Amino acid sequence: MYLSSAEDEFAPRDDERPADIFTAMGETSPAVHRTESVRDEFARLREIRKEDTQRREAAARAARRARRPHVRWRELAEAAKTRLDDLAFAFRDHVADSKMARLTLACADLSEKRYQSAMARFDRVLADDARCVEALDGKAQALIGLKRFEEAVETYAQVVEIAPSNVRARYNYGALLYRLGSFGEATWQFRVLLEYDRDHARAHYNLATLAQRAGRLGEAMDEWERFTLLEPDVAEAWFNLGIIYMDYDRPIEAMTCFEQVVEINPDDVDGRLNLGLALAAAGELRAALRAMEAAQDLSPCDPVVLALLADVHDVLAETAEADAEREALRSRAAELRAQAELETTARHALAASNTPDSD
């Protein structure tokens, strides 16, 4: 039923229009009552239709939901997060218990000088893998930190046996042996190291020191020369090489070495003194005097400097006297030669005048 047709159907006829009597009496005409009731009916019908439409849409939505699985996304997200957190914790627990994690934590303890803690972690790794080079090397360093040197030597011996080409561990092994006074074993370890890394500067340095200490000056000179090629800015190496050159009576090479010492460290008194000695040995007395005077400026009250400076002055004085004597002798010799030449010329002239004329 449409509103337009209802209004046509129930529209009052002309004979049903309200009379003036009803209006005058203040009452409502029956036709007015009928029209208001129709409007109320239509309003009620519209509400019913709206409610019916809402029910049908709700039923359709329910049907659609019934045809597909219902997912509770919030609950699913919370469950997934919980599961991921559980997995993450489990993964972290697994990693924390792994060999790499233990080594990392042990090395961190070692760098912070927590040697006991580092030892415990390295030992735990070694309990699972007794040939782990990283753990053995770290354990040896921790033992050195704890001043348990003999145990550290044994540990390093295991490292170089398992990994002969581990240059760092072998160098530490040799340095530790050197520190403990096992010079022969230390020398051997440094020589083996050079088979794997011939340009390992510190190995050459230690071999040079060990050889010079043992009096093997030729070997020491070779090692110092090699080291100064690799590390030219170490004054101590140039100084030791210069001393060996002086022992071999090679003052020119020694002078070059001590010049390097002074260039690297201008305040090195011993370097300037030895430069002066090398210059004096090479015959450069004036330059030697200047070098020793520079040493005196750095250390005015050093008795060694004063004694050497006095020696150079004496040598220079003796040299000056000798030079004067030589100059006098040269002058006298020149005079004698000139006199002899005059006498020879006179004799020749006399002989020529006494010769009879053949005509």
C-alpha positions as CSV (number, residue, x, y, z in Angstrom):
1,M,0.0,0.0,0.0
2,Y,1.5,3.3,-1.1
3,L,0.9,6.6,0.7
4,S,-0.4,8.3,-2.5
5,S,-3.1,5.7,-3.1
6,A,-4.1,5.7,0.6
7,E,-4.5,9.4,0.5
8,D,-6.7,9.2,-2.6
9,E,-8.7,6.4,-1.1
10,F,-9.3,8.1,2.2
11,A,-9.4,11.7,1.0
12,P,-12.6,13.4,2.4
13,R,-15.4,14.2,0.0
14,D,-16.9,17.6,-0.3
15,D,-19.9,16.6,1.7
16,E,-17.6,15.4,4.6
17,R,-15.7,18.7,5.0
18,P,-16.0,20.0,8.5
19,A,-19.0,22.3,9.1
20,D,-18.7,25.6,10.8
21,I,-20.6,24.3,13.8
22,F,-17.8,22.0,14.8
23,T,-15.3,24.7,14.4
24,A,-17.3,27.1,16.4
25,M,-17.8,24.6,19.2
26,G,-14.0,23.9,19.4
27,E,-14.4,20.2,18.4
28,T,-12.5,18.2,15.8
29,S,-14.3,17.0,12.8
30,P,-14.6,13.2,12.3
31,A,-12.7,13.6,9.0
32,V,-9.7,15.1,10.8
33,H,-9.6,12.1,13.2
34,R,-9.6,9.7,10.3
35,T,-6.7,11.5,8.5
36,E,-4.5,11.5,11.5
37,S,-5.0,7.8,12.1
38,V,-4.0,7.1,8.5
39,R,-0.8,9.0,9.0
40,D,0.0,7.2,12.2
41,E,-0.6,3.9,10.4
42,F,1.8,4.8,7.6
43,A,4.5,5.8,10.1
44,R,4.1,2.5,11.9
45,L,4.4,0.7,8.6
46,R,7.6,2.6,7.7
47,E,9.1,1.6,11.0
48,I,8.1,-2.0,10.4
49,R,9.6,-1.9,7.0
50,K,12.9,-0.4,8.3
51,E,13.1,-3.0,11.0
52,D,12.4,-5.8,8.5
53,T,15.2,-4.4,6.2
54,Q,17.6,-4.4,9.1
55,R,16.7,-7.9,10.0
56,R,17.2,-9.1,6.5
57,E,20.6,-7.4,6.3
58,A,21.7,-8.9,9.6
59,A,20.6,-12.3,8.4
60,A,22.6,-11.8,5.2
61,R,25.7,-10.8,7.1
62,A,25.2,-13.8,9.4
63,A,24.9,-16.1,6.3
64,R,28.1,-14.6,4.8
65,R,29.9,-15.2,8.1
66,A,28.7,-18.7,8.2
67,R,30.0,-19.4,4.8
68,R,33.6,-18.4,5.7
69,P,35.7,-19.3,8.8
70,H,35.7,-16.8,11.6
71,V,39.1,-15.4,12.5
72,R,39.7,-13.7,15.8
73,W,42.5,-11.5,14.7
74,R,43.3,-9.9,18.0
75,E,43.6,-13.2,19.8
76,L,45.6,-14.6,16.9
77,A,48.0,-11.7,17.0
78,E,48.5,-12.0,20.7
79,A,49.1,-15.8,20.4
80,A,51.5,-15.2,17.5
81,K,53.4,-12.6,19.6
82,T,53.6,-15.0,22.5
83,R,54.9,-17.7,20.3
84,L,57.5,-15.5,18.7
85,D,58.7,-14.3,22.1
86,D,59.0,-17.9,23.2
87,L,61.0,-18.8,20.1
88,A,63.2,-15.7,20.5
89,F,63.9,-16.6,24.1
90,A,64.7,-20.2,23.1
91,F,67.0,-18.9,20.3
92,R,68.8,-16.6,22.7
93,D,69.2,-19.4,25.2
94,H,70.6,-21.6,22.4
95,V,73.0,-18.9,21.2
96,A,74.2,-18.0,24.7
97,D,75.1,-21.7,25.2
98,S,76.9,-21.9,21.9
99,K,80.7,-22.1,21.4
100,M,80.9,-18.8,19.6
101,A,79.0,-17.0,22.4
102,R,81.2,-18.5,25.0
103,L,84.3,-17.5,23.1
104,T,82.9,-14.0,22.6
105,L,82.1,-13.5,26.3
106,A,85.5,-15.0,27.3
107,C,87.4,-12.6,25.0
108,A,85.3,-9.7,26.5
109,D,86.4,-10.8,30.0
110,L,90.0,-11.0,28.8
111,S,89.9,-7.5,27.4
112,E,88.5,-6.2,30.7
113,K,91.2,-8.1,32.6
114,R,88.7,-10.4,34.3
115,Y,91.1,-13.3,33.9
116,Q,89.4,-15.8,36.3
117,S,86.1,-15.4,34.5
118,A,87.8,-15.7,31.1
119,M,89.6,-18.8,32.2
120,A,86.3,-20.4,33.3
121,R,84.6,-19.6,29.9
122,F,87.6,-20.9,27.9
123,D,87.7,-24.1,29.9
124,R,84.0,-24.7,29.2
125,V,84.7,-24.4,25.5
126,L,87.7,-26.7,25.8
127,A,85.6,-29.2,27.7
128,D,83.6,-29.7,24.5
129,D,86.4,-29.2,22.0
130,A,89.9,-29.8,23.4
131,R,91.6,-28.7,20.2
132,C,89.9,-25.3,19.9
133,V,92.8,-23.0,19.0
134,E,91.0,-19.8,19.9
135,A,90.1,-21.1,23.3
136,L,93.7,-22.4,24.0
137,D,95.2,-19.1,22.8
138,G,92.8,-17.1,25.0
139,K,93.4,-19.3,28.0
140,A,97.2,-18.8,27.6
141,Q,96.7,-15.0,27.6
142,A,94.5,-15.3,30.7
143,L,97.2,-17.4,32.4
144,I,99.8,-14.7,31.6
145,G,97.5,-12.1,33.2
146,L,97.3,-14.3,36.3
147,K,101.1,-14.6,36.2
148,R,100.9,-18.4,35.8
149,F,103.7,-18.4,33.2
150,E,104.6,-22.1,33.2
151,E,101.0,-23.1,32.5
152,A,100.9,-20.5,29.8
153,V,103.9,-22.0,28.1
154,E,102.3,-25.4,28.1
155,T,99.1,-24.0,26.7
156,Y,101.0,-22.2,23.9
157,A,102.9,-25.4,23.1
158,Q,99.5,-27.1,22.5
159,V,98.4,-24.2,20.2
160,V,101.5,-24.3,17.9
161,E,101.3,-28.1,17.8
162,I,97.7,-27.9,16.6
163,A,98.1,-24.9,14.4
164,P,101.8,-24.5,13.4
165,S,101.0,-21.6,11.1
166,N,99.3,-19.5,13.8
167,V,101.8,-16.6,13.6
168,R,100.4,-14.6,16.5
169,A,100.3,-17.5,18.9
170,R,103.8,-18.6,18.0
171,Y,105.1,-15.1,18.5
172,N,103.5,-14.9,21.9
173,Y,105.0,-18.3,22.7
174,G,108.5,-17.2,21.7
175,A,108.1,-13.9,23.6
176,L,107.0,-15.7,26.7
177,L,110.0,-18.1,26.5
178,Y,112.3,-15.1,26.0
179,R,110.8,-13.5,29.1
180,L,111.3,-16.6,31.2
181,G,115.0,-16.8,30.1
182,S,114.7,-19.8,27.7
183,F,116.7,-18.0,25.0
184,G,117.5,-21.0,22.9
185,E,113.8,-22.1,22.6
186,A,112.7,-18.6,22.0
187,T,115.2,-18.2,19.2
188,W,113.9,-21.4,17.6
189,Q,110.3,-20.3,17.8
190,F,111.0,-16.9,16.2
191,R,112.9,-18.7,13.4
192,V,110.1,-21.1,12.7
193,L,107.7,-18.1,12.7
194,L,109.7,-16.4,9.9
195,E,109.1,-19.5,7.8
196,Y,105.5,-18.5,7.7
197,D,105.9,-14.7,7.8
198,R,109.4,-13.6,6.6
199,D,108.5,-9.9,7.2
200,H,107.4,-10.2,10.8
201,A,109.2,-7.2,12.2
202,R,109.0,-8.1,15.9
203,A,110.4,-11.5,15.3
204,H,113.4,-10.0,13.5
205,Y,113.8,-7.5,16.4
206,N,113.8,-10.3,19.0
207,L,116.2,-12.4,17.0
208,A,118.6,-9.5,16.7
209,T,118.4,-8.8,20.4
210,L,119.0,-12.5,21.3
211,A,121.9,-12.8,18.8
212,Q,123.5,-9.6,20.1
213,R,123.1,-10.8,23.6
214,A,124.8,-14.0,22.8
215,G,127.7,-12.3,21.0
216,R,126.7,-13.5,17.5
217,L,127.3,-10.0,16.0
218,G,127.1,-11.1,12.4
219,E,123.7,-12.6,12.9
220,A,122.5,-9.7,14.9
221,M,123.7,-7.3,12.2
222,D,121.7,-9.1,9.6
223,E,118.6,-9.1,11.8
224,W,118.9,-5.4,12.6
225,E,119.3,-4.5,9.0
226,R,116.2,-6.4,8.1
227,F,114.3,-4.9,10.9
228,T,115.3,-1.3,10.0
229,L,114.0,-2.0,6.5
230,L,110.6,-3.0,7.9
231,E,110.4,-0.5,10.7
232,P,112.7,2.5,9.9
233,D,111.4,4.7,12.7
234,V,112.7,2.7,15.7
235,A,115.7,4.6,17.1
236,E,116.8,1.7,19.3
237,A,117.3,-0.6,16.3
238,W,119.5,2.0,14.5
239,F,121.5,2.5,17.7
240,N,122.2,-1.2,18.1
241,L,123.1,-1.6,14.5
242,G,125.5,1.4,14.8
243,I,127.2,-0.2,17.8
244,I,127.8,-3.4,15.8
245,Y,129.2,-1.4,12.9
246,M,131.6,0.2,15.3
247,D,132.6,-3.2,16.6
248,Y,133.3,-4.2,13.0
249,D,135.4,-1.0,12.4
250,R,132.9,0.4,9.9
251,P,132.6,4.0,11.1
252,I,130.9,5.4,8.0
253,E,128.0,2.9,8.3
254,A,127.9,3.5,12.0
255,M,127.8,7.3,11.4
256,T,124.7,6.8,9.2
257,C,123.0,4.8,11.9
258,F,123.6,7.3,14.6
259,E,122.4,10.1,12.4
260,Q,119.1,8.2,12.1
261,V,119.0,7.9,15.9
262,V,119.4,11.7,16.3
263,E,116.9,12.4,13.5
264,I,114.2,10.2,15.2
265,N,115.0,11.4,18.7
266,P,117.0,14.7,18.8
267,D,117.2,14.6,22.6
268,D,119.1,11.3,22.6
269,V,122.4,12.0,24.4
270,D,123.9,8.6,23.7
271,G,123.0,8.9,20.1
272,R,124.8,12.2,19.7
273,L,127.8,10.9,21.7
274,N,128.2,7.8,19.5
275,L,127.7,9.9,16.4
276,G,130.6,12.0,17.6
277,L,132.7,8.9,18.1
278,A,131.9,7.5,14.7
279,L,132.8,10.9,13.1
280,A,136.0,10.9,15.0
281,A,136.8,7.4,13.9
282,A,136.1,8.5,10.3
283,G,138.5,11.4,10.7
284,E,135.9,14.1,10.9
285,L,137.2,15.7,14.1
286,R,135.5,19.0,13.7
287,A,132.1,17.4,13.0
288,A,132.7,15.1,16.0
289,L,133.4,18.1,18.2
290,R,130.1,19.7,17.1
291,A,128.1,16.4,17.8
292,M,129.6,16.1,21.3
293,E,129.0,19.8,22.1
294,A,125.3,19.2,21.2
295,A,125.3,16.2,23.6
296,Q,126.8,18.5,26.3
297,D,124.0,21.0,25.7
298,L,121.5,18.3,26.4
299,S,123.4,17.0,29.5
300,P,125.8,19.6,30.8
301,C,127.0,17.7,33.9
302,D,127.3,14.2,32.4
303,P,130.8,13.1,33.2
304,V,130.9,10.7,30.2
305,V,130.1,13.6,27.9
306,L,132.7,15.9,29.5
307,A,135.3,13.2,29.3
308,L,134.7,12.4,25.7
309,L,134.6,16.1,24.8
310,A,137.9,16.6,26.5
311,D,139.4,13.7,24.6
312,V,138.2,15.2,21.3
313,H,139.8,18.6,22.3
314,D,143.0,16.8,23.1
315,V,143.0,14.9,19.8
316,L,142.3,18.2,18.0
317,A,145.1,19.9,19.8
318,E,147.5,17.1,19.0
319,T,146.3,17.1,15.5
320,A,146.9,20.9,15.3
321,E,150.4,20.5,16.6
322,A,151.1,17.6,14.3
323,D,149.7,19.7,11.4
324,A,152.0,22.6,12.4
325,E,155.0,20.3,12.6
326,R,154.1,18.8,9.2
327,E,153.7,22.2,7.7
328,A,157.1,23.3,9.1
329,L,158.7,20.1,7.7
330,R,157.1,20.7,4.4
331,S,158.3,24.3,4.3
332,R,161.9,23.2,5.3
333,A,161.8,20.5,2.6
334,A,160.7,23.1,0.1
335,E,163.6,25.4,1.1
336,L,166.1,22.6,0.9
337,R,164.8,21.6,-2.5
338,A,165.1,25.2,-3.7
339,Q,168.6,25.5,-2.4
340,A,169.6,22.2,-4.0
341,E,168.2,23.4,-7.3
342,L,170.2,26.7,-7.0
343,E,173.4,24.8,-6.2
344,T,172.9,22.4,-9.1
345,T,172.3,25.3,-11.5
346,A,175.5,27.0,-10.2
347,R,177.6,23.9,-10.7
348,H,176.3,23.5,-14.2
349,A,177.1,27.1,-15.0
350,L,180.7,26.8,-13.6
351,A,181.2,23.6,-15.4
352,A,180.1,25.3,-18.7
353,S,182.5,28.2,-18.1
354,N,185.5,26.0,-17.5
355,T,185.1,24.0,-20.7
356,P,187.7,25.1,-23.4
357,D,186.5,26.5,-26.7
358,S,187.0,24.0,-29.5
359,D,187.8,26.9,-32.0
